[in-house]
Amino acid sequence: MIPLTAVLAEPGLDLKAVHVPQPNAPVRWVATSELVDPTPFLEGGELLLTTGLATAGWRREWTSYVIRLRDAGVAGLGIGTGLTHRTPPRGLVRACEELGVNLVEVPRLTAFVAISRRTADLLEQAEERAARTALDLQRRLTAAAAGRDPSSAILRQLAKVTTGVACLFTPAGQLQSGSPGDLDLLEIREQLKVIRSQGMLAALTLSSPQQVITIQPIGLNQRPDSYLVTATPTRPTEPQRRSVTTAAALLALVSEQQREKLEDRRRVTSRAFDLLMAGDHRTAQLLLDRKAFPTKLQLLAAQGPPEAIEDALTLAEVAGANGAAGRRGTLAVRVDGDLFVVAADAVAGRIASELAGLGLFVGVGDIAAPDSLAGSRSTAVQALARTSAARPVVRWNRIVHEGLAALIDQPTAAAFSASYLGTLTAEQLETLRSYLRHHGSHLKTAEELGLHRNTVRNRLTQIEHQLGDSLDDPDVRMTAWFASSQLPHL
């Protein structure tokens, strides 16, 4: 398409701008019609030429005529003078002024076919320029793809081409590569949540007075590897749109080429994780080519849907690679469908919250040194087993502070208590609780209950008979204490 000003500026046509509030209105073609309502034959973007043959004597009809043309999206109206109308009708001029429609006067000596021919020449020249520009931009993008860091190079080149922003996001909404500029990252994440379920079929354009944002999936499989997000200050031109399409195709190829490298890195990381679990942190350190592990580490165990596990794994890898807030060197592996993350104690809590935000259940193990992570794995798994929809993140140290009861779920604990102490009367249960509360002292139990010591001794003998165990055994007292704590107090 070409702007209306390009047609008006053509020498020899002698076109006169009567009222042109939108001089850059794009012209896609020239149409000629003498119909009162030509809109059924228009597609939008036409420069409509007419001599007004059917409009002789019109007065109030001009407004509805111009409304129809405006709603049809014409680039402008060219009124031929010297035949039906000596000059542009006053009612037509007024209607165009009120409705913001471009109006051009075509003098008697300018043939409509001449305007059509010259416009066609201009459109052809514009298409040739656009094609050359697009080809040049595609070459620059292709050259960028041949560099050492192809994804970053392509994004930098695309940002130059579009005079805007170009970056890659993971499916979960984490910035993966490129500079986001002034993009609203929260808005991008929300939009990705909406479209990602549609796989490779989903693409999105968001327009505002400040910028035009496009989001499209990148990858060669059903599930996108990432999303290309571009933002331009104005509506992108045809060469710029072609460049975005070319960049998306190149990034998909790069992503596929890097997939094998990613799997290799994950295998190395998995082996390093096994070495850490075996207590051989020095070999793991050499395998990962890192100087040292933090002195205090935490192990996180997470479960959830496979897609959420993959998102979490990618999130950890991207954050570690980008050196985000102390996370460089964070180690994340998938083991039998579950996710394990080794992280510095200082950031483990933040990572656990992020994993929960992805829909995972997370258990946080005990703090450990690099050569003693096996124990932390055990506690992380134990903590994971106690997660729920209401409590998606459980920390082992919290379980420790809650005591022995936290290790057994409430229904199991209640069932055990009812079976273990179910034969005791309320009087016996009260005596047992007092006895345990005073650490096995008959005297203090008698004083608290207002009983004689012999009465207390007799009751305890009956209790032992019903339990089948001696309360002199510390293990029996501990079991009895746990069971009695799970029963309601009368």
Salt bridges, closest charged atoms under 4 A:
GLU10 OE1 - ARG118 NH2 2.81
ASP37 OD1 - ARG68 NE 3.66
GLU43 OE1 - ARG28 NH2 3.45
ASP71 OD1 - ARG70 NE 3.19
ASP136 OD2 - ARG140 NH1 3.48
GLU190 OE2 - LYS193 NZ 3.47
ASP225 OD1 - ARG259 NH2 2.82
GLU238 OE1 - ARG241 NH2 2.81
GLU238 OE2 - ARG242 NE 3.32
GLU256 OE1 - ARG259 NE 3.50
ASP264 OD1 - ARG267 NH2 2.23
GLU307 OE2 - ARG223 NE 3.91
GLU310 OE2 - ARG266 NH2 3.12
GLU310 OE1 - ARG334 NH1 3.06
ASP311 OD2 - ARG196 NH1 2.63
ASP311 OD1 - ARG223 NH2 2.73
GLU317 OE2 - ARG266 NE 2.76
GLU354 OE1 - ARG327 NH1 2.70
GLU402 OE2 - ARG391 NH2 3.14
GLU402 OE2 - ARG398 NE 3.56
GLU427 OE2 - ARG459 NH2 3.04
GLU448 OE2 - ARG437 NH2 3.03
GLU448 OE1 - HIS438 NE2 3.03
